[in-house]
Amino acid sequence: MTALSYTFPNDFIWGAATAAHQIEGNNVSSDWWAREHSPNTDLSEASNDACDSYNRFEEDIRLLAASGLRMYRFSIEWARIEPECGCFSKAQLLHYRRMIDTCRQYGVEPMVTLYHMTLPLWFAGQGGWRRADAVERFRRYIEYVLPILHDVTWVCTLNEPNMVALTRGGTEGSDFIAASLPYPDPEISENLVAAHRSAREVLSSVPSIKSGWTIACQAFHAVPGCEAEMEAYQYPREDYFTEAAAGDDFIGVQAYLRTFIGKDGPVPTDPNAERTLTGWEYFPPALGIAVRHTWEVGGHTPIFVTENGIATANDARRIDYTYDALACLHDAMADGIDVRGYLHWSLLDNYEWGSFRPTFGLIGWDRDTFERHPRPSLEWLGNVSRSGVLSHPAR
C-alpha cells in the first residue's frame, strides 16, 4: 500500500456481524444442534451455551455502540420462531423485536438476516431445501416475522446460499470454502433462488425495506492457462447466485480468502503462506477482488460488505488484515463501485461450525463466566467509523 490513510464517504456504514446459532446458545430445535449432539457426530465440539448472547445481547450491542460502530448485523433463528411445523412462537418473535429495539436504544442500525445456515429440525429432517414445499414453508416463516421488521431498513433473506448448496443444504461439512466442498446441488440452488425471490416479494410490502442476500466470495484465481476451467468451476459455486441477485436492493459480499483453480479443480496454495486459525491463507486483497467481481457479475447492483475478517489469536494481526482489506475496498470504491458499508466478522468470538478455537471476534469472552473482553481491534475499527478515516496505528 502506498498511502497510509484513506477517507471513506460520510454516509458509509461501519459495523459488525454475528449469526444466531453461533452466539446465542441452546438452539435446541435446529438441525445443527441435532448434528452436534448425535452419538456419531463428526464435529469436535457442540455449540451448547455458545456466547450466551441470547441473554446478553444488550451488553453486546452496547459494546458495539460504545466503540463507535453504527450497525449490527444479526440473524433471526427460524428454529426458534417455528420449532415445529406450523407451531410459531410469539415469545421468540418478541425476543428478536427486543433486539431491534435495543439497537435503536443505542443508536445502532440493525441489519437482520432471516436465515443463516441453520434450519428447524423438522424442515431439515424431511428434505430441507430439496422439499417440494421448501419455498412455501420459507415464505410462511417470512410472513410471520414481517411485522417486527416494520422499521428495519436492511434485511438479508439468506446467508451464503452458495455454501448452502455446496453443503447439501447446510448440513454437510464444516469448512465453508468452495475448494473443500463437492459440486453444488442443482435442485437446492434453484430452490434457494426461488426462496430468495419469494422472500423479497413478501418484504417489498414494507416500502422502507432494502433486501438482498449475501454470497460467499472466493476470489478465484486461475492457474496460468486454466482460465476456462476456473470460470466453469466458479459459475455454479458463486456467479449463478450473484446473477440471481442482479437488480436487488444490494448484494452482500462475504470475503476472507482466495481459491486457485487448475486443470483438475482447486490446487493447494503456497505451503509457506501464512495461515489463519481456520487454516485459510492470509490474503487481505480477497475483499477488493470479491467486490470488483460481484459488481461486474451482479450488473452494478449496490454492494454491502456483510462479512470480512480473520480467525487469529493475535489481535494486532487482525488489525493488519482488516486495514489492508479496507484499503483494497477503498480502491474499488475510488474506481466507482457503489459500496454502502462494511461489517466485520465477527463482533464476538463464536461457534465456528464445530469448534470455538477459530477466534474471529472484536470481542472475546470467558468460557466459564461469559464476561466480555473487548479487544483493541474493536476500539480501532470504532475510531475508523467515527472519523471516516482508515489509518493503521503502527504504520
N, C-alpha and C positions, 0 to 999 in steps of 0.2 A: 504494500500500500504506500502511495506517495504522499498522501495527506494524513495529518494526524487528527483532524476533526471534520465532521460532516454535519450540516444543518438540515433537519427534516422540516416539512411543512408544519405550520401551526396546528392544522386540523388533523394531523397524523395521530392515530390512536395507539397508545402503548399499553400492554397488559400482559397477563399470564393465563395459562390454561391448565385445566385438570379434566379428569373423567371420573364419573361416579364410582364405578366398580373399583377403580384403582386407589381411591382415597376414602370412600365412605365407611367401608367395613360392613360385614354381615349382610351381604346381598344374597340372602339365602334362597330366593326363588329364581335365581338365574342359572343359565347353562354353565357358566364358568365356575360358580360355586359348586355345582354338582361334579364337574370335572376335577376340581381341586381336591375334593373330598372322596373321590372314588377310590376303592381299595387298590385299583390298578393305575392310579394317576401317573401321568408322565411328567408332572411338574415337581419342582424341587421343594416348593412350599406353598401354602394356601394364603389367601388374602386375609381371612379371619377378620380382625378389627381394622385392618389397614391403618389409616391415619386417624381413624375415628372422626373424620371430617363431617360425617352425618350429624354428629352432635356439636362439633366445634367449628362449623362453617363461619359463624360470625367472627371468631377470632382470626380465621384465615383471611376473610375479606377485609377486616380491619387492618391487618398487617400489610396486605396488598395496597390498600388505600394510603396508609401512612407512609409508604415508600415513595409515593408519587405516581404509581401506575394508575391507569384510568379505566381499564376494562378487565373483567374476569369472565373467562370462558369456562363454563361448567356444563355437565350433562345431566339431563333428567333420566332416571333409570326406569326403563319400561317394565322391568321385572318387579319393581316396587309398585308402580302405578296399576299394573294388571297382573297380579301374581298367579291368577288362574284365568283361563279363557273366559272373557265376558265379566269377570269379577274385578271391578275398579275400586280403588281406594281413594276416598275423598281426603282422608288424613294425609296420605302421601302426596297427593296433589297440592294440598295446602303447605306441606313442608317445602316443596320447591317454590311455591309462591313466596314463602318467607325468605328464601334465599334471594329472590329477585328484589323483594322489599329491603333486605339488608344491604344489597348492593346500592340501592337508591339512597339509603340512610347514610352511607359513607361516601357518596359522590362517585360511585363506580358504575360504569356502563356494563350491564350484563350481556354476554353473548351466550345463548342457550343452544346446546346440541341435543337433539331428540333421540339419537341412537349412537352409542359409542361402543361398538364391538360386542357387548353382552346382550343376550336375549332372554326373555322369560323361558323357563324350562319347558313349559307346556308348548310353546311355539317351536322351540328348537327340537324337542323330542318327537315332534310329528312332521319333520321335514324341513323346518326352518325356512330359509329363503327359497327353498325348492317347492314349498307348499303351493297348491293351486290357488289358495286364498291368501297368500302372503301379502300381496299389495292391499287387499281389502282389510286384512287384520291390522296392518300398519296404519292405514288411513283412519281406521276406527280409533286407534290409540291417539293419533294426532288430533282428531276431532275432540277427544276427551280432554286433552291437555290445552287446547287452544284458548279457553277462557283465561288462563293465568298468564297468557302471553300478550294481553291486550295493549300493554305499554312497553313491550320489548321490541327493539328495532332490529337486532341482528340475531338470526336463527339459522343454525346448521341442521339440515334434515338428517343426513347420515354421515358418520365419520369414516373416512378411508374406505369407500365401497370397493375399491380395487383390492385392498388387503382382505376384505370380507370374501370376495370372490376367489381369491388365491388360497384362502384358508378354509374353503368349503363351507362358508357361512360363518366364519369367525370361531370355529370350534376345533380346528386342527393347527398344530404348530404353535410356537410362542415367540418366534423371532420374525417380526413383521417386516421383512425386506424381501423384495421380489426375487433376489438371487437364491434364496433358501427355500422357495416355495414352488409347488407344481403349477402347471398351466391352469389359469382361472376357469372356474366352472361357468360355461356359457349361459346356462339356464339361470344361475344365480345372478350373473352380470345383468342379464335382461330384466330380471325381476327387480333388481336394485334400481335400475334406471326408471322403471315404471313406478316403483315405490316413491322415489325422489320426486318425480313429476306429479304424482298424486298428492304427496305431502305439500308441495309448493302450491298446488291448486287450493288446498284447504287453507294454507297460511295466507294466500292472497286475499282472503275475505277480510283481513285486517290490513288496511292500506299502508299503515306505517311500517309493517314488517319488511325487512330486506332478507331474503332467504337464498341459500346456496348449499353446496356440500363441500366437504374437504377431501383432498386427494393426497395420498402418499406419493410424493415425487422422488424418483430415484436418481436423478441427474445421470442418466445413462450416457456412457461413453463407448464408442466403438473402437475395438482394436483396429489398427490401420488395415484397410481392405475389407472390413466387416460391417460397413455402414448399412447394407441391405439387411443383414442378419440382425443388427441392432434395432432397426425400425420394425422388423417383423416381431421381434421379442417385445418391444416396448408397446406396440399398439394395443394388444388385448389386456396388458397389465397396467396401463396408465392412460394412453391417449384416447381410448374408447370412452373412458369416464370423463375426460376433460372435454371432449367433443360434445358429450351429452349435457354438459353444464354451460355450453356456449349460450349467451343471452340471459343467463340467470342474473340476479342482482349482484352476486360476487362468486368467485371461486376461492375456496380455502386451499392455500398451498402449505404442505407439511413436508419439510425437507431436513435431512440430517446427514446424508452420505451420498456417495456416487457408486454406480454399478458398471463394471466393464463387461462388454459382450463381444465374444469371439465367434468363430465359425460354428461352434457347438453349444453356444449359450454363454452363461456367466463364466468369467475367468477370475481367479484369485487376484486380489490387489497385492501390491508390493509387500512381501513378508516383513520388510523392515519398517513399514509405515507405522506411525503412532496409532494406537488403538484406544477406543473408549471402553468403559466398563461393560458395554453390550457386545464388545468385540468388533464394532464397526470402525472403519477407517476415520481418523480425524481429518475432516475435509470441510472447512467452513464455506468455501465457494459454492457448495452444493445449493445453498439458498438462492444466490443470484442466478445460477444456471436454471434452477427449477422455475423461478419466477419468469424468466425470459421465455422458456419453453411453453409454460402454461399460457402466457399472454398470447403467443402465436397460435397454438393449437386451439385455445378457447375463444378465438375470434375477438380478441381485445376486450374480453369481459373483465370488469374490475376485479382486482385481486386483494385478498386479505391473507396475510401470513398468520395462519391459525396454530401452527406448531413449528418450533425450531429450538434446538438445544443440544445438550451433551450430557451423557452419563459419565461423571467423573467424581473422584474423591478430592480433587484439587480445585478449590473454588477459583483460584487465580487463573487456572486453565479454562474454567467456564467463562470468565470474563474475556480471555483471549479469543476463544472460539466465537463468542457472541459478537464481540467487536468486529472481527474480520467478516463474519456473516452479514452483519448490518452494513458494513462498508460496501460489500458487493450488492446488497439490496439498494443502497443509496445510488450506486452507479446505474443500476437498472432503472430506477425512478428518474434519474437525470436524463436517461435516454427516452423518456416519455411514457414509461409503463405506469399505469394507474394502480398504485398500491395504497390501500386505505389505512392499514395498520399492521402492527407486529405483536404477536402474542407468544411469549416464551413458554416452552415446555421444560419444566413444569413449575407451577407455583410451589408445590411440595414434593419432596421425595415420595415416591408412590410404589404401588404394587405393579411391577413391570412384567405382567403376564407370566407369572411363575416364580418370581423372585423379587425380594426387596433390595438385592445387592446393587443393581444399577441406580445410582443416585443422580436424578435429573434436577432436583429441586433448588429453587432460590431460597427455600426454607427447609431445614432439616427438622427432625423431631425425635424425641426419646421413645424407644420401643416399649418401655415399661410405663412411663407416665404420660406420654403423648405431648409433653411440653415442647412448644415450638422454638426453633433456634434459627432465626433469620441469618442468612449468610451475607457477606459483603457484596456479593453479586446482586442481591435484591436492592440494596441501597444504591449501588452503581447504576443499575438499569432504571430505578426510580428517578435518579437525578437526570438521566438522559430524557426521560419522559417530561420532567418538569421544565427542562431548559430547551428541549428540542435539538440539542447539540450532542452528537456522538463523539466522545473522546475516550482515550484509553488512559487509565490512571498511571500506567508505568511506561508510556511511550511518549 
